[in-house]
C-alpha cells in the first residue's frame, strides 16, 4: 500500500505557496471571507497533513513489509523481494513540494534511499526489478505524427 494525495486533500503538494495558483487559496477558498489569516491556514494545513499521516500509518502502512524505511517517522517508501524479483514502492506524495527547485516529487532523502537500494541489488539474485508508483514516474512530451 502507498498513500496518495486523497488521504489529505486532492492535489496535495501540487500548488505553489504564494504562486499563481496559491496552495492556500486551493485548500481554503473562502479564507478571506472567513477572516482566516495566512498563519491560521498554514497551521490548519499542517494539522491536516499530520492527521492524515497518522491515519495512513495506522490503517494502511502497518500492512506493508518491513524495510529500513519503515522505521522512519514519515518515510513511507519501502522495498521487498519475492521469488527473484525486487520491488521498490515510491512515496510520490509525502515529499512532494513544487516550491523546490529539484526532486519536487520524491525529495532528496527518498531519492537517495532508492538509489542506495538500487546500487545494493545483486542482479544475479534479483534479475527482475519493479518500481511501483501511485503517480507517473515521468511525463513524455507530446509529439506530432
N, CA, C and O atoms as CSV, one atom per row, in Angstrom:
chain,resi,resn,atom,element,x,y,z
A,1,UNK,N,N,0.848,-1.175,0.000
A,1,UNK,CA,C,0.000,0.000,0.000
A,1,UNK,C,C,0.895,1.239,0.000
A,1,UNK,O,O,2.006,1.235,0.531
A,2,UNK,N,N,0.372,2.290,-0.611
A,2,UNK,CA,C,1.065,3.575,-0.549
A,2,UNK,C,C,0.007,4.665,-0.598
A,2,UNK,O,O,-1.040,4.510,-1.225
A,3,UNK,N,N,0.294,5.736,0.056
A,3,UNK,CA,C,-0.709,6.790,0.111
A,3,UNK,C,C,-0.641,7.670,-1.116
A,3,UNK,O,O,0.349,7.677,-1.847
A,4,UNK,N,N,-1.699,8.403,-1.324
A,4,UNK,CA,C,-1.784,9.335,-2.443
A,4,UNK,C,C,-2.345,10.638,-1.897
A,4,UNK,O,O,-2.619,10.753,-0.702
A,5,UNK,N,N,-2.513,11.613,-2.771
A,5,UNK,CA,C,-2.959,12.926,-2.317
A,5,UNK,C,C,-4.335,12.901,-1.668
A,5,UNK,O,O,-4.651,13.781,-0.868
A,6,UNK,N,N,-5.155,11.916,-1.994
A,6,UNK,CA,C,-6.522,11.911,-1.475
A,6,UNK,C,C,-6.597,11.624,0.024
A,6,UNK,O,O,-7.613,11.898,0.662
A,7,UNK,N,N,-5.527,11.077,0.579
A,7,UNK,CA,C,-5.529,10.859,2.026
A,7,UNK,C,C,-5.560,12.185,2.784
A,7,UNK,O,O,-6.028,12.246,3.921
A,8,UNK,N,N,-5.066,13.230,2.158
A,8,UNK,CA,C,-5.085,14.552,2.793
A,8,UNK,C,C,-6.121,15.422,2.096
A,8,UNK,O,O,-7.127,15.813,2.688
A,9,UNK,N,N,-5.859,15.715,0.840
A,9,UNK,CA,C,-6.749,16.553,0.037
A,9,UNK,C,C,-6.301,16.440,-1.421
A,9,UNK,O,O,-5.111,16.271,-1.686
A,10,UNK,N,N,-7.220,16.530,-2.349
A,10,UNK,CA,C,-6.850,16.403,-3.760
A,10,UNK,C,C,-5.693,17.327,-4.122
A,10,UNK,O,O,-5.657,18.489,-3.717
A,11,UNK,N,N,-4.749,16.789,-4.894
A,11,UNK,CA,C,-3.591,17.537,-5.412
A,11,UNK,C,C,-2.674,18.078,-4.324
A,11,UNK,O,O,-2.027,19.108,-4.516
A,12,UNK,N,N,-2.612,17.400,-3.193
A,12,UNK,CA,C,-1.777,17.855,-2.085
A,12,UNK,C,C,-0.330,18.020,-2.538
A,12,UNK,O,O,0.242,17.118,-3.151
A,13,UNK,N,N,0.255,19.167,-2.235
A,13,UNK,CA,C,1.656,19.430,-2.562
A,13,UNK,C,C,1.891,19.832,-4.000
A,13,UNK,O,O,3.039,19.971,-4.423
A,14,UNK,N,N,0.822,20.023,-4.764
A,14,UNK,CA,C,0.963,20.325,-6.191
A,14,UNK,C,C,0.827,21.799,-6.533
A,14,UNK,O,O,0.957,22.173,-7.698
A,15,UNK,N,N,0.571,22.635,-5.552
A,15,UNK,CA,C,0.415,24.064,-5.819
A,15,UNK,C,C,1.489,24.856,-5.096
A,15,UNK,O,O,1.967,24.454,-4.035
A,16,UNK,N,N,1.860,25.974,-5.676
A,16,UNK,CA,C,2.865,26.852,-5.084
A,16,UNK,C,C,2.273,27.646,-3.937
A,16,UNK,O,O,1.093,27.997,-3.955
A,17,UNK,N,N,3.088,27.923,-2.951
A,17,UNK,CA,C,2.667,28.834,-1.895
A,17,UNK,C,C,2.984,30.241,-2.371
A,17,UNK,O,O,4.149,30.568,-2.597
A,18,UNK,N,N,1.983,31.065,-2.522
A,18,UNK,CA,C,2.185,32.435,-2.971
A,18,UNK,C,C,2.370,32.558,-4.473
A,18,UNK,O,O,2.655,33.648,-4.970
A,19,UNK,N,N,2.216,31.481,-5.193
A,19,UNK,CA,C,2.396,31.497,-6.642
A,19,UNK,C,C,1.120,31.870,-7.363
A,19,UNK,O,O,0.171,32.377,-6.765
A,20,UNK,N,N,1.116,31.609,-8.661
A,20,UNK,CA,C,-0.042,31.922,-9.489
A,20,UNK,C,C,-1.295,31.230,-8.951
A,20,UNK,O,O,-2.362,31.835,-8.846
A,21,UNK,N,N,-1.142,29.979,-8.621
A,21,UNK,CA,C,-2.234,29.202,-8.043
A,21,UNK,C,C,-1.790,28.844,-6.633
A,21,UNK,O,O,-1.178,27.796,-6.428
A,22,UNK,N,N,-2.078,29.672,-5.686
A,22,UNK,CA,C,-1.596,29.505,-4.311
A,22,UNK,C,C,-2.280,28.317,-3.646
A,22,UNK,O,O,-3.503,28.183,-3.694
A,23,UNK,N,N,-1.479,27.462,-3.028
A,23,UNK,CA,C,-1.998,26.279,-2.355
A,23,UNK,C,C,-3.063,26.650,-1.321
A,23,UNK,O,O,-4.083,25.969,-1.213
A,24,UNK,N,N,-2.836,27.707,-0.573
A,24,UNK,CA,C,-3.802,28.073,0.467
A,24,UNK,C,C,-5.128,28.517,-0.131
A,24,UNK,O,O,-6.180,28.295,0.469
A,25,UNK,N,N,-5.094,29.139,-1.300
A,25,UNK,CA,C,-6.338,29.506,-1.976
A,25,UNK,C,C,-7.090,28.263,-2.427
A,25,UNK,O,O,-8.320,28.226,-2.397
A,26,UNK,N,N,-6.339,27.239,-2.848
A,26,UNK,CA,C,-6.951,25.980,-3.266
A,26,UNK,C,C,-7.552,25.237,-2.074
A,26,UNK,O,O,-8.666,24.722,-2.164
A,27,UNK,N,N,-6.830,25.180,-0.974
A,27,UNK,CA,C,-7.280,24.447,0.211
A,27,UNK,C,C,-8.402,25.162,0.958
A,27,UNK,O,O,-9.339,24.536,1.452
A,28,UNK,N,N,-8.286,26.480,1.028
A,28,UNK,CA,C,-9.242,27.278,1.815
A,28,UNK,C,C,-9.785,28.407,0.945
A,28,UNK,O,O,-9.414,29.565,1.134
A,29,UNK,N,N,-10.661,28.081,-0.007
A,29,UNK,CA,C,-11.123,29.072,-0.981
A,29,UNK,C,C,-11.862,30.270,-0.375
A,29,UNK,O,O,-11.905,31.339,-0.984
A,30,UNK,N,N,-12.431,30.107,0.792
A,30,UNK,CA,C,-13.179,31.208,1.403
A,30,UNK,C,C,-12.449,31.767,2.620
A,30,UNK,O,O,-13.078,32.279,3.545
A,31,UNK,N,N,-11.134,31.668,2.618
A,31,UNK,CA,C,-10.377,32.082,3.811
A,31,UNK,C,C,-10.526,33.562,4.123
A,31,UNK,O,O,-10.616,33.932,5.293
A,32,UNK,N,N,-10.555,34.415,3.110
A,32,UNK,CA,C,-10.697,35.853,3.395
A,32,UNK,C,C,-12.107,36.154,3.910
A,32,UNK,O,O,-12.286,36.982,4.803
A,33,UNK,N,N,-13.084,35.487,3.348
A,33,UNK,CA,C,-14.466,35.655,3.774
A,33,UNK,C,C,-14.642,35.218,5.237
A,33,UNK,O,O,-15.423,35.807,5.985
A,34,UNK,N,N,-13.912,34.195,5.618
A,34,UNK,CA,C,-13.986,33.681,6.992
A,34,UNK,C,C,-12.956,34.334,7.907
A,34,UNK,O,O,-12.812,33.965,9.072
A,35,UNK,N,N,-12.249,35.304,7.358
A,35,UNK,CA,C,-11.239,36.067,8.106
A,35,UNK,C,C,-10.137,35.183,8.687
A,35,UNK,O,O,-9.670,35.400,9.805
A,36,UNK,N,N,-9.734,34.187,7.908
A,36,UNK,CA,C,-8.625,33.331,8.319
A,36,UNK,C,C,-7.325,33.973,7.865
A,36,UNK,O,O,-7.147,34.272,6.684
A,37,UNK,N,N,-6.434,34.180,8.797
A,37,UNK,CA,C,-5.132,34.736,8.448
A,37,UNK,C,C,-4.291,33.663,7.769
A,37,UNK,O,O,-4.562,32.471,7.919
A,38,UNK,N,N,-3.293,34.073,7.038
A,38,UNK,CA,C,-2.387,33.137,6.367
A,38,UNK,C,C,-1.778,32.173,7.390
A,38,UNK,O,O,-1.662,30.975,7.133
A,39,UNK,N,N,-1.399,32.702,8.533
A,39,UNK,CA,C,-0.817,31.889,9.603
A,39,UNK,C,C,-1.797,30.799,10.047
A,39,UNK,O,O,-1.395,29.657,10.269
A,40,UNK,N,N,-3.077,31.147,10.175
A,40,UNK,CA,C,-4.101,30.176,10.564
A,40,UNK,C,C,-4.208,29.051,9.530
A,40,UNK,O,O,-4.305,27.873,9.874
A,41,UNK,N,N,-4.190,29.446,8.266
A,41,UNK,CA,C,-4.302,28.456,7.183
A,41,UNK,C,C,-3.092,27.533,7.144
A,41,UNK,O,O,-3.235,26.330,6.926
A,42,UNK,N,N,-1.913,28.084,7.353
A,42,UNK,CA,C,-0.705,27.260,7.376
A,42,UNK,C,C,-0.748,26.255,8.523
A,42,UNK,O,O,-0.362,25.098,8.361
A,43,UNK,N,N,-1.220,26.706,9.677
A,43,UNK,CA,C,-1.334,25.802,10.823
A,43,UNK,C,C,-2.370,24.714,10.563
A,43,UNK,O,O,-2.136,23.543,10.861
A,44,UNK,N,N,-3.511,25.103,10.009
A,44,UNK,CA,C,-4.549,24.124,9.697
A,44,UNK,C,C,-4.052,23.132,8.646
A,44,UNK,O,O,-4.319,21.936,8.757
A,45,UNK,N,N,-3.344,23.605,7.642
A,45,UNK,CA,C,-2.774,22.727,6.612
A,45,UNK,C,C,-1.833,21.696,7.253
A,45,UNK,O,O,-1.887,20.512,6.920
A,46,UNK,N,N,-0.980,22.150,8.164
A,46,UNK,CA,C,-0.041,21.247,8.830
A,46,UNK,C,C,-0.765,20.228,9.708
A,46,UNK,O,O,-0.357,19.069,9.786
A,47,UNK,N,N,-1.827,20.655,10.361
A,47,UNK,CA,C,-2.606,19.725,11.190
A,47,UNK,C,C,-3.315,18.684,10.331
A,47,UNK,O,O,-3.392,17.513,10.703
A,48,UNK,N,N,-3.838,19.117,9.172
A,48,UNK,CA,C,-4.488,18.181,8.247
A,48,UNK,C,C,-3.494,17.111,7.797
A,48,UNK,O,O,-3.820,15.924,7.768
A,49,UNK,N,N,-2.288,17.536,7.448
A,49,UNK,CA,C,-1.250,16.607,6.996
A,49,UNK,C,C,-0.880,15.642,8.124
A,49,UNK,O,O,-0.767,14.436,7.902
A,50,UNK,N,N,-0.696,16.165,9.307
A,50,UNK,CA,C,-0.315,15.337,10.447
A,50,UNK,C,C,-1.373,14.276,10.747
A,50,UNK,O,O,-1.042,13.117,10.997
A,51,UNK,N,N,-2.638,14.674,10.722
A,51,UNK,CA,C,-3.731,13.730,10.983
A,51,UNK,C,C,-3.787,12.653,9.901
A,51,UNK,O,O,-3.959,11.472,10.202
A,52,UNK,N,N,-3.643,13.061,8.656
A,52,UNK,CA,C,-3.680,12.105,7.546
A,52,UNK,C,C,-2.514,11.124,7.629
A,52,UNK,O,O,-2.682,9.934,7.362
A,53,UNK,N,N,-1.341,11.618,7.996
A,53,UNK,CA,C,-0.176,10.749,8.147
A,53,UNK,C,C,-0.414,9.682,9.211
A,53,UNK,O,O,-0.100,8.508,9.016
A,54,UNK,N,N,-0.966,10.105,10.323
A,54,UNK,CA,C,-1.224,9.170,11.423
A,54,UNK,C,C,-2.221,8.089,11.011
A,54,UNK,O,O,-2.020,6.908,11.295
A,55,UNK,N,N,-3.281,8.496,10.350
A,55,UNK,CA,C,-4.303,7.540,9.913
A,55,UNK,C,C,-3.711,6.578,8.889
A,55,UNK,O,O,-3.930,5.370,8.979
A,56,UNK,N,N,-2.963,7.099,7.917
A,56,UNK,CA,C,-2.350,6.228,6.917
A,56,UNK,C,C,-1.394,5.240,7.589
A,56,UNK,O,O,-1.416,4.046,7.289
A,57,UNK,N,N,-0.564,5.740,8.491
A,57,UNK,CA,C,0.417,4.898,9.178
A,57,UNK,C,C,-0.290,3.750,9.916
A,57,UNK,O,O,0.147,2.602,9.831
A,58,UNK,N,N,-1.357,4.047,10.625
A,58,UNK,CA,C,-2.038,3.031,11.433
A,58,UNK,C,C,-2.883,2.056,10.621
A,58,UNK,O,O,-2.897,0.860,10.911
A,59,UNK,N,N,-3.583,2.550,9.615
A,59,UNK,CA,C,-4.551,1.705,8.928
A,59,UNK,C,C,-4.065,1.096,7.624
A,59,UNK,O,O,-4.630,0.102,7.168
A,60,UNK,N,N,-3.032,1.662,7.010
A,60,UNK,CA,C,-2.573,1.099,5.750
A,60,UNK,C,C,-1.102,0.703,5.790
A,60,UNK,O,O,-0.761,-0.444,5.499
A,61,UNK,N,N,-0.242,1.629,6.141
A,61,UNK,CA,C,1.190,1.360,6.088
A,61,UNK,C,C,1.601,0.220,7.024
A,61,UNK,O,O,2.592,-0.463,6.770
A,62,UNK,N,N,0.864,0.020,8.073
A,62,UNK,CA,C,1.190,-1.052,9.012
A,62,UNK,C,C,1.108,-2.438,8.359
A,62,UNK,O,O,1.636,-3.406,8.906
A,63,UNK,N,N,0.456,-2.544,7.201
A,63,UNK,CA,C,0.334,-3.816,6.484
A,63,UNK,C,C,1.493,-4.055,5.516
A,63,UNK,O,O,1.633,-5.155,4.982
A,64,UNK,N,N,2.318,-3.044,5.286
A,64,UNK,CA,C,3.413,-3.163,4.327
A,64,UNK,C,C,4.569,-3.972,4.906
A,64,UNK,O,O,4.721,-4.074,6.123
A,65,UNK,N,N,5.384,-4.548,4.016
A,65,UNK,CA,C,6.564,-5.285,4.501
A,65,UNK,C,C,7.516,-4.350,5.229
A,65,UNK,O,O,7.618,-3.168,4.902
A,66,UNK,N,N,8.204,-4.889,6.212
A,66,UNK,CA,C,9.204,-4.094,6.923
A,66,UNK,C,C,10.427,-3.899,6.027
A,66,UNK,O,O,10.893,-4.834,5.375
A,67,UNK,N,N,10.926,-2.688,6.010
A,67,UNK,CA,C,12.192,-2.380,5.352
A,67,UNK,C,C,12.809,-1.254,6.171
A,67,UNK,O,O,12.120,-0.653,6.996
A,68,UNK,N,N,14.083,-0.953,5.965
A,68,UNK,CA,C,14.702,0.115,6.774
A,68,UNK,C,C,13.917,1.418,6.744
A,68,UNK,O,O,13.945,2.175,7.714
A,69,UNK,N,N,13.222,1.692,5.652
A,69,UNK,CA,C,12.447,2.918,5.541
A,69,UNK,C,C,11.244,2.900,6.478
A,69,UNK,O,O,10.796,3.951,6.936
A,70,UNK,N,N,10.721,1.708,6.763
A,70,UNK,CA,C,9.500,1.582,7.568
A,70,UNK,C,C,9.625,2.197,8.951
A,70,UNK,O,O,8.635,2.675,9.503
A,71,UNK,N,N,10.817,2.193,9.517
A,71,UNK,CA,C,11.007,2.719,10.859
A,71,UNK,C,C,11.093,4.230,10.932
A,71,UNK,O,O,11.051,4.794,12.025
A,72,UNK,N,N,11.210,4.889,9.813
A,72,UNK,CA,C,11.318,6.351,9.808
A,72,UNK,C,C,9.938,6.950,10.010
A,72,UNK,O,O,8.953,6.443,9.474
A,73,UNK,N,N,9.863,8.005,10.764
A,73,UNK,CA,C,8.574,8.600,11.141
A,73,UNK,C,C,7.694,8.939,9.943
A,73,UNK,O,O,6.505,8.620,9.950
A,74,UNK,N,N,8.239,9.566,8.932
A,74,UNK,CA,C,7.407,9.970,7.798
A,74,UNK,C,C,7.871,9.369,6.489
A,74,UNK,O,O,7.501,9.872,5.428
A,75,UNK,N,N,8.659,8.324,6.522
A,75,UNK,CA,C,9.115,7.677,5.297
A,75,UNK,C,C,8.213,6.489,5.008
A,75,UNK,O,O,8.235,5.498,5.738
A,76,UNK,N,N,7.430,6.582,3.961
A,76,UNK,CA,C,6.508,5.506,3.633
A,76,UNK,C,C,6.960,4.685,2.432
A,76,UNK,O,O,6.310,3.699,2.086
A,77,UNK,N,N,8.061,5.070,1.789
A,77,UNK,CA,C,8.597,4.239,0.722
A,77,UNK,C,C,9.166,2.966,1.350
A,77,UNK,O,O,9.660,2.991,2.477
A,78,UNK,N,N,9.095,1.876,0.628
A,78,UNK,CA,C,9.591,0.610,1.154
A,78,UNK,C,C,9.972,-0.315,0.014
A,78,UNK,O,O,9.646,-0.057,-1.145
A,79,UNK,N,N,10.662,-1.389,0.350
A,79,UNK,CA,C,11.070,-2.344,-0.662
A,79,UNK,C,C,11.002,-3.757,-0.111
A,79,UNK,O,O,10.977,-3.979,1.099
A,80,UNK,N,N,10.972,-4.706,-1.041
A,80,UNK,CA,C,10.967,-6.117,-0.665
A,80,UNK,C,C,11.364,-6.940,-1.885
A,80,UNK,O,O,11.369,-6.436,-3.009
A,81,UNK,N,N,11.690,-8.184,-1.661
A,81,UNK,CA,C,11.984,-9.100,-2.755
A,81,UNK,C,C,11.062,-10.307,-2.637
A,81,UNK,O,O,10.642,-10.686,-1.544
A,82,UNK,N,N,10.760,-10.895,-3.780
A,82,UNK,CA,C,9.917,-12.088,-3.812
A,82,UNK,C,C,10.237,-12.879,-5.076
A,82,UNK,O,O,10.106,-12.368,-6.188
A,83,UNK,N,N,10.648,-14.107,-4.899
A,83,UNK,CA,C,10.884,-15.048,-5.993
A,83,UNK,C,C,11.751,-14.460,-7.108
A,83,UNK,O,O,11.389,-14.529,-8.282
A,84,UNK,N,N,12.871,-13.894,-6.746
A,84,UNK,CA,C,13.817,-13.377,-7.730
A,84,UNK,C,C,13.486,-11.995,-8.269
A,84,UNK,O,O,14.154,-11.514,-9.184
A,85,UNK,N,N,12.489,-11.364,-7.728
A,85,UNK,CA,C,12.119,-10.020,-8.172
A,85,UNK,C,C,12.288,-9.040,-7.012
A,85,UNK,O,O,11.998,-9.363,-5.860
A,86,UNK,N,N,12.755,-7.858,-7.335
A,86,UNK,CA,C,12.923,-6.804,-6.329
A,86,UNK,C,C,11.882,-5.719,-6.599
A,86,UNK,O,O,11.676,-5.314,-7.743
A,87,UNK,N,N,11.237,-5.261,-5.546
A,87,UNK,CA,C,10.188,-4.246,-5.661
A,87,UNK,C,C,10.557,-3.042,-4.795
A,87,UNK,O,O,10.989,-3.195,-3.652
A,88,UNK,N,N,10.384,-1.860,-5.348
A,88,UNK,CA,C,10.537,-0.637,-4.552
A,88,UNK,C,C,9.271,0.175,-4.752
A,88,UNK,O,O,8.903,0.505,-5.879
A,89,UNK,N,N,8.611,0.493,-3.658
A,89,UNK,CA,C,7.367,1.268,-3.701
A,89,UNK,C,C,7.703,2.696,-3.293
A,89,UNK,O,O,8.107,2.954,-2.160
A,90,UNK,N,N,7.530,3.611,-4.229
A,90,UNK,CA,C,7.851,5.020,-4.002
A,90,UNK,C,C,6.711,5.752,-3.314
A,90,UNK,O,O,5.539,5.439,-3.526
A,91,UNK,N,N,7.060,6.712,-2.503
A,91,UNK,CA,C,6.083,7.619,-1.894
A,91,UNK,C,C,6.086,8.885,-2.738
A,91,UNK,O,O,6.970,9.731,-2.605
A,92,UNK,N,N,5.097,9.006,-3.602
A,92,UNK,CA,C,5.020,10.158,-4.504
A,92,UNK,C,C,4.281,11.343,-3.921
A,92,UNK,O,O,4.085,12.340,-4.616
A,93,UNK,N,N,3.865,11.267,-2.670
A,93,UNK,CA,C,3.137,12.380,-2.053
A,93,UNK,C,C,3.786,12.939,-0.806
A,93,UNK,O,O,3.713,14.143,-0.561
A,94,UNK,N,N,4.408,12.110,-0.031
A,94,UNK,CA,C,4.954,12.545,1.258
A,94,UNK,C,C,6.028,13.605,1.163
A,94,UNK,O,O,6.193,14.409,2.081
A,95,UNK,N,N,6.759,13.614,0.065
A,95,UNK,CA,C,7.850,14.573,-0.092
A,95,UNK,C,C,7.561,15.600,-1.177
A,95,UNK,O,O,8.418,16.423,-1.499
A,96,UNK,N,N,6.373,15.559,-1.736
A,96,UNK,CA,C,6.030,16.434,-2.853
A,96,UNK,C,C,6.033,17.893,-2.411
A,96,UNK,O,O,5.403,18.269,-1.423
A,97,UNK,N,N,6.759,18.695,-3.171
A,97,UNK,CA,C,6.830,20.123,-2.885
A,97,UNK,C,C,7.211,20.851,-4.164
A,97,UNK,O,O,8.383,20.882,-4.542
A,98,UNK,N,N,6.231,21.430,-4.824
A,98,UNK,CA,C,6.501,22.107,-6.086
A,98,UNK,C,C,7.269,23.405,-5.891
A,98,UNK,O,O,7.687,24.024,-6.869
A,99,UNK,N,N,7.461,23.822,-4.668
A,99,UNK,CA,C,8.244,25.029,-4.408
A,99,UNK,C,C,9.756,24.751,-4.472
A,99,UNK,O,O,10.550,25.688,-4.554
A,100,UNK,N,N,10.155,23.479,-4.435
A,100,UNK,CA,C,11.575,23.129,-4.540
A,100,UNK,C,C,12.043,23.250,-5.979
A,100,UNK,O,O,11.246,23.144,-6.911
A,101,UNK,N,N,13.328,23.471,-6.152
A,101,UNK,CA,C,13.912,23.570,-7.489
A,101,UNK,C,C,14.107,22.203,-8.133
A,101,UNK,O,O,13.973,22.067,-9.349
A,102,UNK,N,N,14.422,21.188,-7.329
A,102,UNK,CA,C,14.648,19.857,-7.890
A,102,UNK,C,C,14.022,18.801,-6.985
A,102,UNK,O,O,13.682,19.057,-5.830
A,103,UNK,N,N,13.887,17.632,-7.541
A,103,UNK,CA,C,13.311,16.482,-6.822
A,103,UNK,C,C,12.007,16.864,-6.135
A,103,UNK,O,O,11.802,16.599,-4.951
A,104,UNK,N,N,11.145,17.485,-6.903
A,104,UNK,CA,C,9.880,18.014,-6.384
A,104,UNK,C,C,8.909,16.938,-5.943
A,104,UNK,O,O,8.056,17.196,-5.095
A,105,UNK,N,N,9.013,15.753,-6.487
A,105,UNK,CA,C,8.071,14.691,-6.142
A,105,UNK,C,C,8.648,13.745,-5.091
A,105,UNK,O,O,7.985,13.457,-4.094
A,106,UNK,N,N,9.856,13.263,-5.294
A,106,UNK,CA,C,10.432,12.282,-4.372
A,106,UNK,C,C,11.203,12.893,-3.218
A,106,UNK,O,O,11.322,12.272,-2.162
A,107,UNK,N,N,11.727,14.088,-3.395
A,107,UNK,CA,C,12.578,14.671,-2.365
A,107,UNK,C,C,13.954,14.018,-2.384
A,107,UNK,O,O,14.118,12.926,-2.926
A,108,UNK,N,N,14.921,14.670,-1.806
A,108,UNK,CA,C,16.299,14.178,-1.826
A,108,UNK,C,C,16.492,12.933,-0.969
A,108,UNK,O,O,17.148,11.988,-1.407
A,109,UNK,N,N,15.940,12.908,0.239
A,109,UNK,CA,C,16.142,11.765,1.140
A,109,UNK,C,C,15.598,10.478,0.527
A,109,UNK,O,O,16.278,9.452,0.551
A,110,UNK,N,N,14.391,10.514,-0.017
A,110,UNK,CA,C,13.812,9.309,-0.609
A,110,UNK,C,C,14.591,8.898,-1.859
A,110,UNK,O,O,14.855,7.715,-2.073
A,111,UNK,N,N,14.952,9.874,-2.674
A,111,UNK,CA,C,15.722,9.565,-3.872
A,111,UNK,C,C,17.033,8.869,-3.488
A,111,UNK,O,O,17.428,7.893,-4.125
A,112,UNK,N,N,17.698,9.369,-2.454
A,112,UNK,CA,C,18.959,8.760,-2.009
A,112,UNK,C,C,18.743,7.348,-1.466
A,112,UNK,O,O,19.573,6.467,-1.694
A,113,UNK,N,N,17.644,7.122,-0.753
A,113,UNK,CA,C,17.338,5.767,-0.265
A,113,UNK,C,C,17.120,4.818,-1.440
A,113,UNK,O,O,17.630,3.698,-1.454
A,114,UNK,N,N,16.359,5.281,-2.417
A,114,UNK,CA,C,16.093,4.456,-3.590
A,114,UNK,C,C,17.390,4.150,-4.337
A,114,UNK,O,O,17.627,3.008,-4.731
A,115,UNK,N,N,18.215,5.152,-4.528
A,115,UNK,CA,C,19.482,4.982,-5.244
A,115,UNK,C,C,20.390,3.979,-4.513
A,115,UNK,O,O,20.981,3.105,-5.146
A,116,UNK,N,N,20.500,4.103,-3.189
A,116,UNK,CA,C,21.326,3.182,-2.406
A,116,UNK,C,C,20.792,1.750,-2.507
A,116,UNK,O,O,21.570,0.807,-2.646
A,117,UNK,N,N,19.482,1.589,-2.439
A,117,UNK,CA,C,18.866,0.271,-2.561
A,117,UNK,C,C,19.164,-0.329,-3.927
A,117,UNK,O,O,19.531,-1.499,-4.036
A,118,UNK,N,N,19.006,0.476,-4.961
A,118,UNK,CA,C,19.244,0.034,-6.328
A,118,UNK,C,C,20.699,-0.414,-6.520
A,118,UNK,O,O,20.959,-1.452,-7.129
A,119,UNK,N,N,21.631,0.365,-6.002
A,119,UNK,CA,C,23.053,0.041,-6.128
A,119,UNK,C,C,23.430,-1.216,-5.340
A,119,UNK,O,O,24.384,-1.907,-5.697
A,120,UNK,N,N,22.692,-1.512,-4.278
A,120,UNK,CA,C,22.998,-2.676,-3.444
A,120,UNK,C,C,22.414,-3.979,-3.989
A,120,UNK,O,O,22.768,-5.059,-3.516
A,121,UNK,N,N,21.533,-3.889,-4.968
A,121,UNK,CA,C,20.914,-5.102,-5.513
A,121,UNK,C,C,21.933,-5.972,-6.229
A,121,UNK,O,O,22.839,-5.470,-6.895
A,122,UNK,N,N,21.777,-7.260,-6.086
A,122,UNK,CA,C,22.592,-8.225,-6.809
A,122,UNK,C,C,21.779,-8.674,-8.028
A,122,UNK,O,O,20.770,-9.361,-7.865
A,123,UNK,N,N,22.196,-8.301,-9.250
A,123,UNK,CA,C,21.408,-8.644,-10.439
A,123,UNK,C,C,21.292,-10.152,-10.686
A,123,UNK,O,O,20.382,-10.596,-11.386
A,124,UNK,N,N,22.196,-10.930,-10.122
A,124,UNK,CA,C,22.111,-12.384,-10.271
A,124,UNK,C,C,20.985,-12.931,-9.384
A,124,UNK,O,O,20.215,-13.795,-9.804
A,125,UNK,N,N,20.905,-12.416,-8.159
A,125,UNK,CA,C,19.877,-12.860,-7.217
A,125,UNK,C,C,18.488,-12.307,-7.567
A,125,UNK,O,O,17.474,-12.982,-7.385
A,126,UNK,N,N,18.463,-11.093,-8.060
A,126,UNK,CA,C,17.184,-10.439,-8.389
A,126,UNK,C,C,17.266,-9.845,-9.794
A,126,UNK,O,O,17.513,-8.649,-9.949
A,127,UNK,N,N,17.061,-10.674,-10.815
A,127,UNK,CA,C,17.164,-10.183,-12.195
A,127,UNK,C,C,15.972,-9.325,-12.640
A,127,UNK,O,O,16.025,-8.686,-13.691
A,128,UNK,N,N,14.917,-9.310,-11.853
A,128,UNK,CA,C,13.732,-8.537,-12.216
A,128,UNK,C,C,13.520,-7.417,-11.204
A,128,UNK,O,O,13.615,-7.627,-9.995
A,129,UNK,N,N,13.236,-6.247,-11.710
A,129,UNK,CA,C,13.063,-5.068,-10.861
A,129,UNK,C,C,11.730,-4.404,-11.196
A,129,UNK,O,O,11.414,-4.164,-12.362
A,130,UNK,N,N,10.965,-4.115,-10.164
A,130,UNK,CA,C,9.693,-3.421,-10.343
A,130,UNK,C,C,9.714,-2.145,-9.512
A,130,UNK,O,O,9.991,-2.174,-8.313
A,131,UNK,N,N,9.423,-1.048,-10.153
A,131,UNK,CA,C,9.315,0.244,-9.481
A,131,UNK,C,C,7.835,0.577,-9.425
A,131,UNK,O,O,7.180,0.690,-10.460
A,132,UNK,N,N,7.307,0.733,-8.214
A,132,UNK,CA,C,5.877,0.952,-8.016
A,132,UNK,C,C,5.659,2.408,-7.619
A,132,UNK,O,O,6.306,2.922,-6.707
A,133,UNK,N,N,4.743,3.056,-8.314
A,133,UNK,CA,C,4.458,4.457,-8.037
A,133,UNK,C,C,2.977,4.733,-8.247
A,133,UNK,O,O,2.384,4.292,-9.232
A,134,UNK,N,N,2.388,5.465,-7.313
A,134,UNK,CA,C,0.974,5.829,-7.423
A,134,UNK,C,C,0.772,7.003,-8.376
A,134,UNK,O,O,-0.347,7.282,-8.805
A,135,UNK,N,N,1.861,7.684,-8.699
A,135,UNK,CA,C,1.807,8.805,-9.635
A,135,UNK,C,C,2.792,8.521,-10.770
A,135,UNK,O,O,3.728,7.745,-10.577
A,136,UNK,N,N,2.609,9.128,-11.952
A,136,UNK,CA,C,3.530,8.862,-13.056
A,136,UNK,C,C,4.984,9.157,-12.676
A,136,UNK,O,O,5.282,10.187,-12.071
A,137,UNK,N,N,5.874,8.245,-13.038
A,137,UNK,CA,C,7.285,8.401,-12.727
A,137,UNK,C,C,7.906,9.444,-13.655
A,137,UNK,O,O,8.804,10.181,-13.249
A,138,UNK,N,N,7.436,9.505,-14.886
A,138,UNK,CA,C,7.915,10.518,-15.814
A,138,UNK,C,C,6.800,10.878,-16.769
A,138,UNK,O,O,5.838,10.131,-16.949
A,139,UNK,N,N,6.950,12.033,-17.373
A,139,UNK,CA,C,5.979,12.503,-18.362
A,139,UNK,C,C,6.720,12.680,-19.677
A,139,UNK,O,O,7.810,13.249,-19.715
A,140,UNK,N,N,6.131,12.197,-20.732
A,140,UNK,CA,C,6.738,12.378,-22.041
A,140,UNK,C,C,6.051,13.522,-22.760
A,140,UNK,O,O,4.834,13.686,-22.674
A,141,UNK,N,N,6.829,14.295,-23.456
A,141,UNK,CA,C,6.248,15.376,-24.250
A,141,UNK,C,C,5.456,14.793,-25.396
A,141,UNK,O,O,5.783,13.723,-25.909
A,142,UNK,N,N,4.433,15.487,-25.790
A,142,UNK,CA,C,3.664,15.051,-26.947
A,142,UNK,C,C,4.469,15.243,-28.218
A,142,UNK,O,O,5.382,16.068,-28.260
A,143,UNK,N,N,4.149,14.512,-29.220
A,143,UNK,CA,C,4.840,14.676,-30.482
A,143,UNK,C,C,3.830,14.581,-31.609
A,143,UNK,O,O,2.755,13.997,-31.474
A,144,UNK,N,N,4.216,15.173,-32.717
A,144,UNK,CA,C,3.343,15.143,-33.896
A,144,UNK,C,C,3.679,13.926,-34.731
A,144,UNK,O,O,4.841,13.535,-34.844
A,145,UNK,N,N,2.656,13.333,-35.313
A,145,UNK,CA,C,2.906,12.156,-36.151
A,145,UNK,C,C,2.953,12.539,-37.599
A,145,UNK,O,O,3.154,11.681,-38.458
